[in-house]
């Protein structure tokens, strides 16, 4: 999953990356019991978007911190709290999709993120996201 957390210079748009990640999750769920189960599972609980603004020159500055940043994201993904994440194609920021009961895990992630700790993220926003279960529409 997090091999799909590529550098913004990969040429793929953020939307393409997110769709690719969703497709990967859907394929896994189909093997495990059908696409309908995936759709039902994906809309359970609350969802939040964590949006990062990056400093100018992020691609050059992130190098020493990127392995730890990705490791942290993977840790939260393995706990089922980050569903997907990726950088904007223009390298201006990033977006993380969280699934959790409240914003505490997001606050914990931000506090521990080496990008934040080292000044690469001058601003971030958290928004609750209302997800529509398109399988039931």
Buried (B, 14 or more C-beta within 10 A) or exposed (E): BBEBBEEBEEEBBBEEBBEBBBEBBBEEBEEEEEEEEBBBBBBEEBBBBBBBBBBEEBBEBBEEBBEBBBEBBBEBBEEEBBBBBBBBBEBBBBBBBBBBEEBEBBEEBBEBBBBBBBEBBEEBEBEEEEBEEEEEE
